[in-house]
Amino acid sequence: MNLTRALGSVGGLTLASRILGLVRDSLFARFVGAGFASDAFLIAFRLPNMFRALFAEGAFSAAFIPMFNRKVAEKDGRGLPDGIGFASDTLSMLLPVLIGFTIVMELAAWPVTWLLSGGFNAASRDEFAFAVELSRITFPYLMLISLVSLLGGILNSLQRFWVAAAAPILLNLTLIAALLLFHHQDNLLTARNQAIAVTVSGALQLLWLIWACRQAGVALEMKRPTLTPEVKRLLALIWPAAAGAGAVQINLVVSTALAASLLSAGSVSYIYFADRLNQLPLGLIGIGLGTVLLPTISRQLGRGEDAAAMETQNRGMELALFLTLPATAALVVCGAPIVAALFQHGAFTPADTVATAQSLAAFSIGLPSYILVKVLTPGFYARQDTKTPVRYATVSMAVNLVLNLLFIYPLGHMGPPLATALASTVNVALLWRALVARGHFVADAQLRRRAWRLALAAVLMGVVMWFANDLFRPYTTGPSLHRWGAMLVLVSAGALVYFAATFLFGAFRLADVKRLVRR
């Protein structure tokens, strides 16, 4: 119940952020469409997004939170001053490194942008120079979001999960404000304004976290940078965790670069918009669960409560399946009406809708895998093992590259998303096998009983929505208001079918609902 409550807090704010992100993307599609200007901005935005996922949601949290929790747990739970001292040492080392890294990235903007885009397919020199310019504007965000991740890790360890979960809302509000107030008939100017808004949002998020830390009585002290044994240990854990936690993001970068260099203009945008929809359940469920599970399991293991940690991970797996399987069915079966309702306005055409829905279906096949990675990796990170996930992430990235090369020509813009989905599935299989072999995870009777029943309920929901698609087609391809209404009714009907099916197949009983309501 504590896990469910914490997930509700983090997930609710993440859902608000993702909805605002869809509003932002809808406005972006209206004002910029799918073409070179959008591709250039999305390439420039890819690195900040990847760095946020690798560092803020992945590597830094995976390495810092268990170490901070162990410090706090010392002295019979009265080690908070020692934990804050460790965080201050970390900040003193981290800030100079981040400043130097940002300077290097600004100087190396041309090769970095080329790596992210493959130089664009047949792009002119001026077009590529514009993409490099946008990348230089967004690079300072990397430093700002890294500092946000440090402060967010402290607050998550203190069980103030909602503060860090609310920070991305500022990113979306800033980008929405820039689109509404500073959009221009020239798509290039609108794209440049969006790049500026990215960096501005990083500053706003940092100010928000600083204020929240002070409210929690946490004030970090800047010292002379010193490589203490704890900081050295932290740095040793971060680098393998970056690849282990960010395999999906690295795979997306590879897919984006191949699409930009080998496919026609607009392909990067199709993959981006599809990924944004795919990120809605991933952010709500996967990131929310990962945020809650890591400090929770770390705290339980620190107190020697191995059985409680096992129970927490089982319930996390159960929650992931319960929420993810219906989302997968909906996005695979009803991608076109969802994309049309959200993005088909202004410069975004019906042909763009079809192409984006195809990419979305390919991405969504791997949605359970993307989320289960977030559920399984805390089992390694809480034990300060960041090397095992990186080995499996490396295998996953190799699989992704091979499948991209195999799929990109016959499947076009569907190839890279499908390769990413299958590579993530390989990653999950390896993580699961390792945890089970070490005795760190055993599926309990409740999880085994419910898992296959939840899958069956999701299949039934998908079948019903497949046939309902034909009934709703006159509305899902009609005027904007009709598309929105039809999409909402279709998705709501699917959700009702799923919940009814979970009771029909015995995944849940009436007693479970009564107990949930009482507690």
VOGU-3710 file (C-alpha; in Angstrom, 3 decimals, decimal comma):
1> mnltralgsv> 0,000/0,000/0,000  2,903/2,380/0,713  4,281/1,561/-2,730  0,904/2,250/-4,337  0,523/5,513/-2,431  4,018/6,718/-3,374  3,475/5,697/-6,997  0,207/7,640/-6,958  2,044/10,775/-5,815  4,910/10,469/-8,298
11> ggltlasril> 2,727/9,039/-11,054  0,078/11,746/-10,707  2,624/14,530/-11,112  4,374/12,646/-13,901  1,014/12,218/-15,618  0,421/15,972/-15,344  3,853/16,568/-16,852  3,238/14,105/-19,691  -0,149/15,630/-20,477  1,471/19,061/-20,640
21> glvrdslfar> 4,136/17,452/-22,836  1,416/16,260/-25,217  -0,057/19,765/-25,243  3,405/21,100/-26,049  3,900/18,549/-28,823  0,450/19,261/-30,226  1,266/22,974/-30,422  4,684/22,188/-31,882  3,069/20,002/-34,547  0,582/22,796/-35,319
31> fvgagfasda> 3,177/25,553/-35,666  6,160/23,636/-37,076  4,789/20,370/-38,547  7,055/17,487/-39,577  9,979/18,645/-41,705  13,505/20,010/-41,501  12,852/22,684/-38,827  11,220/20,150/-36,499  13,898/17,532/-37,223  16,657/20,068/-36,404
41> fliafrlpnm> 15,112/21,025/-33,058  14,348/17,417/-32,135  17,961/16,444/-32,827  19,126/19,334/-30,602  16,586/18,317/-27,943  17,571/14,645/-28,095  20,842/15,105/-26,193  19,279/17,013/-23,247  16,513/14,404/-23,103  19,015/11,566/-23,215
51> fralfaegaf> 21,229/13,199/-20,596  18,242/13,712/-18,305  17,311/10,033/-18,650  20,891/8,797/-18,271  21,911/11,096/-15,444  18,854/12,394/-13,607  16,606/9,330/-13,934  19,378/6,773/-14,314  23,054/6,843/-13,472  23,256/9,489/-10,779
61> saafipmfnr> 20,152/8,337/-8,927  21,248/4,696/-9,168  24,646/5,449/-7,627  23,860/8,325/-5,243  20,577/7,273/-3,574  21,796/3,934/-2,075  24,975/5,592/-0,755  23,045/8,549/0,687  20,510/6,202/2,314  23,257/4,146/3,926
71> kvaekdgrgl> 24,755/7,337/5,389  21,367/8,393/6,757  20,710/4,897/8,187  23,939/5,003/10,214  23,908/6,026/13,894  20,514/4,336/14,386  18,853/6,399/11,686  20,317/9,724/12,854  22,928/10,039/10,133  21,230/12,789/8,109
81> pdgigfasdt> 24,031/15,344/8,760  26,561/12,809/7,455  24,372/12,267/4,393  24,193/16,014/3,736  27,973/16,234/4,169  28,395/13,503/1,550  26,036/15,395/-0,770  28,048/18,611/-0,252  31,280/16,788/-1,136  29,557/15,431/-4,241
91> lsmllpvlig> 28,331/18,877/-5,295  31,796/20,392/-4,810  33,286/17,820/-7,180  30,359/17,719/-9,590  29,965/21,431/-10,350  33,489/22,078/-11,778  33,244/18,888/-13,841  29,881/19,951/-15,257  31,137/23,438/-16,118  34,121/21,944/-17,953
101> ftivmelaaw> 31,901/19,401/-19,694  29,530/22,126/-20,909  32,426/24,141/-22,353  33,732/21,059/-24,165  30,273/20,303/-25,575  29,900/23,881/-26,848  33,257/23,634/-28,615  32,435/20,163/-29,993  28,877/21,013/-31,069  29,524/20,213/-34,740
111> pvtwllsggf> 30,748/16,601/-34,303  28,230/15,913/-31,514  25,322/17,081/-33,705  26,684/15,049/-36,600  26,780/11,927/-34,415  23,188/12,503/-33,293  21,899/13,097/-36,809  24,307/11,469/-39,220  24,572/14,912/-40,837  20,930/14,678/-42,031
121> naasrdefaf> 20,013/12,981/-45,246  21,078/15,235/-48,139  20,889/18,328/-45,932  22,546/21,523/-47,137  25,406/23,118/-45,245  23,128/25,909/-44,000  20,553/23,423/-42,703  23,142/21,445/-40,770  24,631/24,670/-39,386  21,173/25,533/-38,049
131> avelsritfp> 20,967/22,195/-36,255  24,403/22,831/-34,705  23,259/26,292/-33,575  20,231/24,812/-31,804  22,430/22,197/-30,127  24,716/24,913/-28,725  21,702/26,714/-27,280  20,435/23,583/-25,486  23,773/22,281/-24,126  23,732/24,335/-20,855
141> ylmlislvsl> 20,589/22,397/-19,915  22,832/19,347/-19,375  24,650/21,029/-16,478  21,478/22,429/-14,944  19,528/19,145/-15,033  22,489/17,285/-13,501  22,407/19,599/-10,482  18,640/19,081/-10,339  19,233/15,327/-10,189  21,542/15,691/-7,163
151> lggilnslqr> 18,990/17,693/-5,190  16,142/15,438/-6,376  18,028/12,353/-5,186  18,314/13,852/-1,695  14,597/14,660/-1,549  13,629/11,212/-2,885  15,771/9,611/-0,185  13,871/11,694/2,380  10,622/10,338/0,823  9,653/13,744/-0,596
161> fwvaaaapil> 9,047/12,119/-3,966  6,613/14,713/-5,288  9,104/17,601/-5,460  11,437/16,109/-8,075  8,451/14,584/-9,906  6,975/18,076/-10,308  10,150/19,595/-11,801  9,554/18,423/-15,422  6,247/20,310/-15,355  8,332/23,507/-15,470
171> lnltliaall> 10,041/22,281/-18,655  6,737/21,741/-20,419  5,187/24,999/-19,183  8,233/26,945/-20,401  8,150/25,338/-23,857  4,378/25,858/-24,127  4,767/29,533/-23,174  7,482/29,968/-25,816  5,251/28,396/-28,478  2,225/30,504/-27,604
181> lfhhqdnllt> 4,042/33,802/-27,105  6,934/33,595/-29,561  5,851/31,371/-32,473  6,551/32,802/-35,919  5,516/32,166/-39,499  9,135/31,202/-40,105  9,440/27,687/-38,683  13,162/28,148/-38,097  12,576/31,043/-35,696  9,989/29,028/-33,785
191> arnqaiavtv> 12,440/26,127/-33,490  15,180/28,488/-32,229  12,843/29,908/-29,587  12,081/26,370/-28,419  15,805/25,665/-28,004  16,186/28,801/-25,856  13,184/27,734/-23,770  14,831/24,368/-23,027  17,784/26,016/-21,272  15,550/28,542/-19,483
201> sgalqllwli> 13,487/25,653/-18,123  16,641/24,027/-16,710  17,349/27,159/-14,663  13,758/27,228/-13,390  13,901/23,556/-12,348  17,140/24,138/-10,450  15,668/27,109/-8,566  12,605/24,993/-7,687  14,747/22,175/-6,232  16,958/24,604/-4,286
211> wacrqagval> 13,858/26,138/-2,696  12,397/22,692/-1,877  15,655/21,544/-0,261  15,761/24,623/1,941  12,150/23,966/2,955  13,218/20,437/3,960  16,089/21,813/6,047  18,758/20,694/3,555  21,423/23,263/2,685  24,474/22,014/0,796
221> emkrptltpe> 27,830/23,663/1,377  30,265/24,411/-1,431  33,762/23,273/-0,503  37,090/22,979/-2,226  36,747/19,958/-4,571  38,174/16,919/-2,797  38,125/13,349/-4,043  37,019/11,695/-0,799  36,698/7,885/-0,651  32,881/8,198/-0,792
231> vkrllaliwp> 32,979/10,504/-3,824  35,488/8,214/-5,516  33,141/5,288/-4,894  30,225/7,315/-6,289  32,144/8,144/-9,480  33,076/4,497/-9,907  29,389/3,553/-9,744  28,061/6,326/-12,011  29,722/5,421/-15,288  28,520/1,825/-15,569
241> aaagagavqi> 25,099/2,906/-14,311  24,853/5,458/-17,137  24,857/2,750/-19,776  22,861/0,287/-17,680  20,018/2,668/-16,869  20,044/4,452/-20,207  20,062/1,597/-22,705  16,649/2,605/-24,052  17,746/6,223/-24,516  21,007/5,229/-26,178
251> nlvvstalaa> 19,066/2,921/-28,471  16,742/5,814/-29,344  19,716/8,022/-30,215  21,076/5,334/-32,535  17,645/4,925/-34,118  17,222/8,696/-34,542  20,647/9,115/-36,124  20,004/6,294/-38,608  16,549/7,667/-39,452  17,943/11,188/-39,950
261> sllsagsvsy> 20,729/10,012/-42,240  19,048/7,167/-44,177  15,335/8,024/-44,352  13,363/10,887/-45,877  12,677/14,241/-44,190  10,058/13,948/-41,471  11,091/10,448/-40,352  12,815/11,806/-37,236  9,617/13,677/-36,401  7,447/10,553/-36,884
271> iyfadrlnql> 9,696/8,615/-34,509  9,789/11,522/-32,030  6,011/12,012/-31,855  5,512/8,247/-31,561  8,076/8,108/-28,773  6,335/10,977/-26,957  3,114/8,939/-26,824  5,073/5,851/-25,829  6,701/7,911/-23,052  3,319/8,717/-21,471
281> plgligiglg> 2,833/5,294/-19,819  6,606/4,866/-19,501  6,878/8,080/-17,496  3,728/7,495/-15,479  4,484/3,876/-14,576  8,137/3,070/-15,253  9,842/6,216/-14,020  7,383/6,497/-11,133  8,068/2,934/-10,000  11,822/3,308/-10,480
291> tvllptisrq> 11,823/6,528/-8,452  9,978/4,880/-5,554  11,535/1,393/-5,675  15,218/2,361/-5,519  15,186/4,309/-2,213  12,602/1,916/-0,739  14,582/-1,249/-1,504  17,852/0,465/-0,509  16,378/1,409/2,857  15,020/-2,133/3,435
301> lgrgedaaam> 18,308/-3,801/2,524  20,187/-1,294/4,694  18,095/-2,468/7,657  18,634/-6,129/6,757  15,006/-6,634/5,696  15,651/-8,865/2,682  12,168/-10,430/2,741  10,532/-6,983/2,721  12,710/-5,966/-0,243  11,592/-9,095/-2,123
311> etqnrgmela> 7,945/-8,288/-1,348  8,409/-4,707/-2,557  9,857/-5,855/-5,863  7,071/-8,404/-6,392  4,410/-5,767/-5,820  6,306/-3,383/-8,097  6,282/-6,013/-10,844  2,571/-6,604/-10,294  1,755/-2,884/-10,501  3,866/-2,563/-13,644
321> lfltlpataa> 2,015/-5,369/-15,428  -1,414/-4,202/-14,246  -0,905/-0,710/-15,679  1,348/-1,456/-18,662  -0,414/-4,289/-20,470  -3,621/-2,346/-21,273  -1,562/0,692/-22,334  0,362/-1,541/-24,746  -2,842/-2,927/-26,255  -4,346/0,560/-26,675
331> lvvcgapiva> -1,286/2,112/-28,334  -0,785/-0,807/-30,734  -4,441/-1,104/-31,783  -5,636/2,529/-31,590  -2,525/4,489/-32,488  -4,072/6,287/-35,473  -7,066/7,885/-33,672  -4,851/8,843/-30,717  -2,240/10,495/-32,969  -4,933/12,215/-35,047
341> alfqhgaftp> -6,637/13,698/-31,994  -3,416/14,981/-30,453  -1,299/16,098/-33,391  -3,283/16,328/-36,653  -3,658/20,102/-36,789  -2,182/22,844/-38,943  1,040/21,658/-40,582  0,635/18,058/-39,339  -1,169/16,165/-42,125  -3,224/12,913/-42,224
351> adtvataqsl> -0,245/11,243/-43,933  1,918/12,274/-40,963  -0,690/10,707/-38,662  -0,518/7,347/-40,450  3,295/7,292/-40,407  3,457/8,291/-36,735  0,856/5,650/-35,759  2,934/2,993/-37,517  6,030/4,012/-35,558  3,961/4,087/-32,357
361> aafsiglpsy> 2,739/0,508/-32,850  6,329/-0,659/-33,309  7,518/1,203/-30,204  4,623/-0,017/-28,070  5,422/-3,685/-28,615  8,338/-3,081/-26,267  6,448/-0,986/-23,709  6,301/-3,757/-21,062  10,045/-4,257/-21,499  10,852/-0,549/-21,137
371> ilvkvltpgf> 8,946/-0,439/-17,852  10,184/-3,766/-16,472  13,761/-2,512/-16,899  12,840/0,291/-14,458  11,396/-2,283/-12,047  14,260/-4,791/-12,216  17,337/-2,524/-12,148  16,704/-1,238/-8,582  17,345/-4,812/-7,467  20,947/-4,348/-8,667
381> yarqdtktpv> 21,472/-0,681/-7,813  20,167/-1,032/-4,241  22,983/-3,566/-3,724  25,456/-1,108/-5,334  25,911/-3,398/-8,343  25,983/-1,123/-11,390  28,259/-3,331/-13,489  25,829/-6,182/-14,211  23,154/-3,928/-15,779  25,796/-2,268/-17,969
391> ryatvsmavn> 26,900/-5,619/-19,368  23,348/-6,443/-20,327  22,762/-2,924/-21,656  25,785/-3,343/-23,914  24,301/-6,546/-25,316  20,985/-4,712/-25,786  22,656/-1,851/-27,669  24,474/-4,282/-29,960  21,180/-6,060/-30,706  19,547/-2,681/-31,378
401> lvlnllfiyp> 22,224/-1,644/-33,876  22,054/-4,939/-35,780  18,246/-4,905/-35,913  18,220/-1,248/-36,992  20,416/-2,060/-39,966  18,234/-5,073/-40,812  14,870/-3,276/-40,463  15,462/0,315/-41,590  15,289/-0,264/-45,340  12,393/-2,756/-45,565
411> lghmgpplat> 10,316/-1,108/-42,799  11,363/2,560/-43,116  10,306/4,694/-40,132  8,889/1,578/-38,394  12,289/-0,151/-38,410  14,153/1,830/-35,703  11,266/1,727/-33,176  10,807/-2,014/-33,661  14,546/-2,593/-33,222  14,492/-0,563/-29,993
421> alastvnval> 11,522/-2,548/-28,665  13,114/-5,939/-29,342  16,481/-4,844/-27,924  14,784/-3,749/-24,693  13,101/-7,161/-24,441  16,523/-8,816/-24,598  17,702/-6,505/-21,792  14,761/-7,473/-19,553  15,329/-11,192/-20,118  18,973/-10,883/-19,058
431> lwralvargh> 18,184/-8,775/-15,959  15,443/-11,188/-14,860  17,665/-14,232/-15,284  20,495/-12,676/-13,236  18,255/-11,627/-10,324  16,621/-15,052/-10,166  19,969/-16,876/-10,387  21,333/-14,851/-7,445  18,233/-15,428/-5,344  17,496/-11,688/-5,301
441> fvadaqlrrr> 14,112/-12,111/-6,944  11,565/-14,914/-6,765  8,078/-14,408/-8,208  5,676/-15,094/-5,345  2,347/-16,942/-5,623  0,305/-13,736/-5,943  2,395/-12,421/-8,851  2,336/-15,786/-10,635  -1,453/-16,032/-10,218  -2,165/-12,537/-11,481
451> awrlalaavl> 0,379/-12,073/-14,289  -1,125/-14,381/-16,918  -4,671/-13,279/-16,043  -3,713/-9,620/-16,559  -2,178/-10,505/-19,934  -5,378/-12,310/-20,958  -7,491/-9,308/-19,927  -5,281/-6,991/-22,020  -5,626/-9,271/-25,062  -9,423/-9,238/-24,730
461> mgvvmwfand> -9,349/-5,445/-24,461  -7,200/-5,207/-27,607  -9,586/-7,430/-29,590  -12,595/-5,333/-28,571  -10,804/-2,083/-29,478  -9,720/-3,532/-32,825  -13,341/-4,116/-33,858  -14,456/-0,820/-32,293  -11,941/1,014/-34,502  -14,104/0,362/-37,570
471> lfrpyttgps> -17,223/1,658/-35,810  -15,462/4,850/-34,758  -13,583/5,441/-38,040  -16,033/8,076/-39,409  -15,431/10,106/-36,247  -11,697/9,466/-35,747  -11,009/10,806/-39,256  -13,481/13,709/-39,050  -13,222/17,282/-37,707  -10,913/18,029/-34,788
481> lhrwgamlvl> -13,611/18,013/-32,078  -15,012/14,710/-33,392  -11,521/13,157/-33,350  -10,989/14,150/-29,731  -14,379/12,842/-28,638  -14,007/9,572/-30,525  -10,518/8,979/-29,151  -11,636/9,571/-25,556  -14,694/7,329/-25,903  -12,666/4,585/-27,570
491> vsagalvyfa> -9,928/4,611/-24,919  -12,459/4,814/-22,071  -14,392/1,866/-23,481  -11,160/-0,125/-23,699  -10,331/0,685/-20,069  -13,785/-0,501/-18,931  -13,373/-3,753/-20,853  -9,937/-4,298/-19,279  -11,067/-3,710/-15,704  -14,121/-5,926/-16,212
501> atflfgafrl> -11,910/-8,635/-17,701  -9,495/-8,552/-14,727  -12,427/-9,580/-12,497  -13,822/-12,009/-15,084  -10,506/-13,880/-15,297  -9,873/-13,690/-11,548  -6,833/-11,398/-11,599  -8,558/-9,402/-8,851  -11,395/-10,189/-6,510  -14,031/-7,968/-4,958
511> advkrlvrr> -12,309/-8,443/-1,589  -9,143/-6,846/-3,024  -11,084/-3,720/-3,989  -12,792/-3,523/-0,582  -9,446/-3,843/1,186  -7,945/-1,133/-1,042  -10,840/1,248/-0,308  -10,628/0,608/3,453  -6,878/1,244/3,593
//
